[in-house]
Each structure stands twice: as C-alpha cells, then as structure tokens.
Amino acid sequence: MLMFDKAKSIGATGAVPFLWDDSAAFDGLNTSKYALLPGFCDVHVHFREPGFSYKETIASGCRAAARGGYTAVCTMPNLDPVPDSVGHLREQTAIIARDARIAVCPYAAITVGEAGSELADLEALAPFVVAFSDDGHGVQDEGLMREAMQRAKALGKLIAAHCEDNSLLRGGYLHDGAYAKAHGHRGICPKSEWGQIARDLELAAATGCAYHVCHISARESVHIIREAKKSGVDVSCETAPHYLLLDESDLREDGRFKMNPPLRAREDREALLEGLSDGTIDMIATDHAPHSAEEKARGLEKSAFGVVGLETAFPLLYTNLVKRGVLPLEALVALLDAKPRERFRIPRENDFSIWDLNEAYRIDPNEFLSKGKASPFAGQTVSGRCKLTVYHGNVVYSEA
C-alpha cells in the first residue's frame, strides 16, 4: 500500500512514494508531524565481527544503524581474520548473511593482514567487496600503494585510504596543539594525515585510480583535496560528525574523547565546515568504532582509539548545522545518503526513515543499541528522533 501521503518527504530519490507493506507498525503516528527521509548510507563503520564480537557484532551494529536511520553501511576490514583473501572474507559474509537486517557491504584489505608488506588478493576479492582499505593503518610503502591503485583501477574499485604517516606519530594520541601541551600529552601532528594524502593524490593522478580519503580532520587536508579536485584527480573524501562539531577545546580527560585522527584545532574544524559547504568534502561518515567499557575507561593516554556514532549522527548534525543555518536539510541528507551511495555504488532498497525533527532529548549512551557506549556527545541536547526505519519494505527499527 502507499503510505506517508501527509508526511514531509525530504531528499528521497525520485517522485514516486515509497512502497511499504507493514502498515501496522505505523499505527498511531500522526504522519503530518513527521519527516520522511531516505535510509542513510555510512561508508565507514566497524562492526568488529569476526574476531572482536565483545565490542560489537553484525547484529548489534545493524540495530544501532537502523536506530540512527541508516539502511546501508560499509564495514572496515580490521577484523580477525582480516578479509585479505576470499576464504577469510567468507567468515564475515557468512555472519552478514545470517544476522544483517540492513545492507552490510564489506571492505577487503589492501594488504595481507593490513600489515603493509604484501598486497592482498585484490582480483579474487573484488567481486565481493565495496572497495579496498587498510583502515586503521596508512600504507607506508609508496610503491605498494601505487601497485594497489593500478590493480584497483583495472578492477573498477575504489581505494579508500586511512592516511597516516607512521614516522610522524612519535607515540602521540591527541592533536599536537594547545590542549596536549597544557596537559602533558603526546601529540599527533596534522602532517601525519595530510602528508600521506598529498602523496596518494599524486599516485591517484598518475594511475587514474578512483581514490577516497577516510575521516579527514585537518585544514591542510581540505586544501590539498580541493586543489586535487580542481586538477581533475578522481578523489572523494569523508569527515565525521565529531570533527565538524568538536575541537581540542572540547577535550576532557576521558577516553570517550579519544579517536584517530584526533580532534584538532578550531581552525581545522572551521576549514572542514567550509569544505562541507563548498563541496570539497563529499560525504559524512560516522567512523562508528565501538570498544568495551573497560577499553575506554583508561583515560586519554591509554584508552583505545574510537567512538560510536551511528545512533547520534543525524540528530547532532541536524541540531548543530541545519537548525543553525550552516547547511540546508536537503544538503545534509545528500551528504548522508545520495553522495555516498553514488560514489560507492550502493543502491536504494525500498528503504526510508521517519523522524520527528522537533523532539528534543539528551543523548544517553545507556540507551544505545550498540555494544559501544563511548560518545563525546553524551549529555548533549539534540533535536530529531528516529521513529521508524524500513529496509526492503521491512521494519528494521521502531521506537514503539
């Protein structure tokens, strides 16, 4: 049956209404009060299975995604075993086939074991994965990255790079800025990110590879990517809500503020917002990276890198960007849905989400459906609550 004739549809592709057969889950909703949005697509999540199911599973990650209005996610390959061969990948895809309630599109590793020494079996893996990435590790060897790009180009696949020059890390774990200096922490300089981006963009220009930069955080990264786009390099990039909404002035001595790359300076955050507005930044991904409570309770120095974000991304961005006039709602929806789907070739699947954009509430990690609870936004008041998410015509999340 046709539904939502009174709901406000924003950002949906095409003019044809969505088809949905499970009208019972819609009972009691006043459709004129809600906004109908597409199901979002996150090209950068960590669902931790196989290998680290105590942090997250495919099932729990899908539940968290659906609660946040997401109906498609791309899962990063830092798993055990690493999906660097078809045999290893099958361990993950078997779990996806069994437990996923939304579209879960796996990455394969660029290198064997993500160790950066030998390329994975890219040709055998290509038909089964959305792209190649060594997320969590920068590929240090320039020659190896060049070969990876050449082979990915021949296969018609993206290289999605975590850009990090290990020689510049020096044991750092926070941005090398005012907060680190004032509190005696070891810093990570921005060049560890943008230096490898610059290297890879030269390789992408030479090879013609479609290249995607993960979770950019530095103003120099924005500038370098902007100039590469002007010169015709086939490059796209993402940033995450925490880099757009927080900077080092928001840091606390708490592991929920530790992620990689780190929160940087105010000037970096402002450059990211400018890059979002002018189209340099193509999409927003969450880098949803759950850990156990114990792993995130060791303070800034010793806690594991990573925060969760699937359940809070849209409300935070809607509250802080749309309601404050930084971006129109249609532009935000495109950054969360149409643009990532287009770049990563992820189709729509009769999916959508329904939101009460006026409902205000405080973010409470105890309510998260993710196993991970570490959020730098805990306690913040946001507007916009997901009421219902549908994928393939089936309800995958309902607030009721």
C-alpha positions, 0 to 999 in steps of 0.5 A, a space after each residue: 500500500 502507499 503510505 506517508 501521503 501527509 508526511 514531509 518527504 525530504 531528499 528521497 530519490 525520485 517522485 514516486 512514494 515509497 512502497 511499504 507493506 507493514 502498515 501496522 507498525 505505523 499505527 498511531 503516528 500522526 504522519 503530518 508531524 513527521 519527516 520522511 527521509 531516505 535510509 542513510 548510507 555510512 561508508 565507514 563503520 566497524 562492526 568488529 565481527 569476526 574476531 572482536 564480537 565483545 565490542 560489537 557484532 553484525 547484529 548489534 551494529 545493524 540495530 544501532 544503524 537502523 536506530 540512527 536511520 541508516 539502511 546501508 553501511 560499509 564495514 572496515 576490514 580490521 577484523 580477525 581474520 582480516 578479509 585479505 583473501 576470499 576464504 577469510 572474507 567468507 567468515 564475515 559474509 557468512 555472519 552478514 548473511 545470517 544476522 544483517 537486517 540492513 545492507 552490510 557491504 564489506 571492505 577487503 584489505 589492501 594488504 595481507 593482514 593490513 600489515 603493509 608488506 604484501 598486497 592482498 588478493 585484490 582480483 579474487 576479492 573484488 567481486 565481493 567487496 565495496 572497495 579496498 582499505 587498510 583502515 586503521 593503518 596508512 600504507 607506508 610503502 609508496 610503491 605498494 600503494 601505487 601497485 594497489 591503485 593500478 590493480 584497483 583501477 583495472 578492477 573498477 574499485 575504489 581505494 579508500 585510504 586511512 592516511 597516516 604517516 607512521 614516522 610522524 606519530 612519535 607515540 602521540 594520541 591527541 592533536 599536537 596543539 594547545 590542549 596536549 601541551 597544557 596537559 602533558 600529552 603526546 601529540 599527533 601532528 596534522 602532517 601525519 594525515 595530510 602528508 600521506 594524502 598529498 602523496 596518494 593524490 599524486 599516485 591517484 593522478 598518475 594511475 587514474 585510480 578512483 581514490 577516497 580519503 577516510 575521516 579527514 580532520 585537518 585544514 591542510 587536508 581540505 586544501 590539498 583535496 580541493 586543489 586535487 579536485 580542481 586538477 581533475 584527480 578522481 578523489 572523494 573524501 569523508 569527515 565525521 560528525 565529531 570533527 565538524 562539531 568538536 575541537 581540542 577545546 572540547 577535550 576532557 580527560 576521558 577516553 570517550 574523547 579519544 579517536 584517530 585522527 584526533 580532534 584538532 584545532 578550531 581552525 581545522 574544524 572551521 576549514 572542514 565546515 567550509 569544505 562541507 559547504 563548498 563541496 570539497 568534502 563529499 560525504 559524512 561518515 560516522 567512523 562508528 568504532 565501538 570498544 568495551 567499557 573497560 577499553 575506554 575507561 583508561 583515560 586519554 593516554 591509554 584508552 583505545 582509539 574510537 567512538 560510536 556514532 551511528 545512533 547520534 549522527 543525524 540528530 547532532 548534525 541536524 541540531 548543530 548545522 541545519 537548525 543553525 543555518 550552516 547547511 540546508 536539510 536537503 544538503 545534509 541528507 545528500 551528504 548522508 545518503 545520495 553522495 555516498 551511495 553514488 560514489 560507492 555504488 550502493 543502491 536504494 532498497 525500498 528503504 526510508 526513515 521517519 523522524 520527528 525533527 522537533 523532539 528534543 532529548 539528551 543523548 544517553 549512551 545507556 540507551 544505545 543499541 550498540 555494544 559501544 557506549 563511548 560518545 563525546 556527545 553524551 549529555 548533549 541536547 539534540 533535536 530529531 528522533 528516529 521513529 521508524 526505519 524500513 529496509 526492503 519494505 521491512 521494519 528494521 527499527 521502531 521506537 514503539 
